[in-house]
């Protein structure tokens, strides 16, 4: 319905205007079945409460909604740092929310309607098409590190496949042959792309892939290192799908008396600030995380202003060679794959 009003929603849902207002403004004193009914009708009619109710002069909320899978961790801290910088430059505020799973994702996004002028969705663990289907087209959105079948939504994505393949080629060039990949959860689109890149480069080099499933947390890297130490089987390199798992593996190996990189090289992905501060410093694929966050805000601001750019923007990671891969097994005189 063109130019649907709050009264249209109330009439279609057979509720009072006050009930519609409470639901769409995020109040909790509404029965769940009534809330779902009102949200469904509002979405069908394409209605959301315009910020003009609060600012008649601009009809803008001057706020951007940012949806993340977690508010913890250096990757997301860096992304938010870039977003905050770009938003501040434009006089915008950020409204943050985290999505642990897809069960209540659409419901959560509905609570942002009318409070924000647009959405940055960084949820590689949730089907973005499902999220977008629950949003009225009047709310501009941009996807960050999500895979979607739609071609009408601006997208920023890291070349995870190419970055993982480049890291394997670097390790192979250093004489490594027993390269184990510690992946993120396979439900995560970024983790899957890094697995695919790793496996393709291993096959290309005539090597046998071996993947240990992790969860992007430091403890998963430590657990993978412990598993490898129980039965080294020629392992001479660990390539983790992010830096926190690589750091977990690095610390576990170091505590076990393994010489790094002489016996086992370690590499990560993302280049969080800690990667260059830990000792030995971590070889990784550098992703300009803060810049991606800033670019997301810039492109979303353009869409809000009426000049959307629907193209896919691909960011190419950069190989950062540091101490954890600098020595090859042959240079160290150690036998490949042997760990104390």
Beta strands, then each sheet from edge to edge (+ up, - down):
strand 1: 63-68
strand 2: 93-98
strand 3: 118-122
strand 4: 140-144
strand 5: 154-158
strand 6: 179-183
strand 7: 210-213
strand 8: 237-240
strand 9: 265-270
strand 10: 283-286
strand 11: 312-315
strand 12: 318-320
sheet 1: 2+ 1+ 3+ 4+ 5+ 11+
sheet 2: 7+ 6+ 8+ 9+ 10+ 12-
end
